[in-house]
Amino acid sequence: MNFWLMAIGVGLIFHGLLILWVGGLPWALRSGKKPYFEKGSPQAFQIFWLDQYSYIGLTLSGGGLIILFNGWAI
């Protein structure tokens, strides 16, 4: 077991889950009706950046899981 890889993995998972808690899942992964806003409107801009924020949270969580399991297996 590699302590530092496991610690980094847990930190990435924690940070990613906090982002998902605030931003929720991206609209592409949610069930139900998707919101529609006029192109160029402030609401469309906000939805775009919240989706990007959510994808960052998913990436951090997934990468953290991979690093955690690699640290555990070594």
C-alpha positions in Angstrom: 0.0 0.0 0.0 1.3 3.4 -0.9 0.1 5.9 1.7 0.6 9.0 -0.4 -1.3 7.7 -3.4 -4.2 6.7 -1.2 -4.2 10.1 0.6 -4.2 12.0 -2.7 -7.0 9.7 -4.0 -9.2 10.3 -1.0 -8.6 14.0 -1.3 -9.6 14.1 -4.9 -12.7 12.0 -4.2 -13.7 14.3 -1.3 -13.2 17.4 -3.4 -15.1 16.0 -6.4 -18.0 14.9 -4.3 -18.2 18.4 -2.7 -18.4 19.9 -6.2 -21.2 17.4 -7.1 -23.0 18.3 -3.9 -23.0 21.9 -4.8 -23.5 21.7 -8.6 -25.4 18.4 -8.9 -25.1 16.1 -11.9 -24.7 17.6 -15.4 -27.9 18.0 -17.3 -26.8 15.4 -19.8 -26.8 12.7 -17.0 -30.1 13.8 -15.3 -33.4 12.3 -16.0 -36.4 14.5 -16.7 -37.0 17.6 -18.8 -33.9 19.6 -19.7 -34.2 23.4 -19.3 -34.1 25.5 -22.5 -32.9 29.1 -22.5 -32.4 31.5 -25.3 -28.9 31.3 -26.7 -26.7 34.1 -25.3 -28.9 34.7 -22.3 -27.5 34.9 -18.7 -29.5 31.8 -17.8 -27.9 29.8 -20.6 -24.5 31.0 -19.5 -25.2 29.9 -15.9 -26.4 26.4 -17.0 -23.3 26.0 -19.2 -20.9 26.8 -16.4 -22.7 24.7 -13.8 -22.5 21.8 -16.2 -18.8 22.4 -16.6 -18.4 22.5 -12.9 -20.2 19.3 -12.5 -18.1 17.5 -15.1 -15.0 18.7 -13.2 -16.5 17.1 -10.0 -17.1 13.8 -11.8 -13.6 13.8 -13.2 -12.0 14.5 -9.9 -14.1 11.8 -8.2 -13.3 9.2 -10.9 -9.6 10.1 -11.0 -9.5 9.9 -7.2 -11.0 6.4 -7.3 -8.4 5.2 -9.8 -5.6 6.7 -7.8 -6.9 5.3 -4.5 -7.2 1.8 -6.0 -3.7 2.0 -7.5 -2.3 3.1 -4.2 -4.1 0.3 -2.4 -2.9 -2.4 -4.9 0.8 -1.4 -4.9 
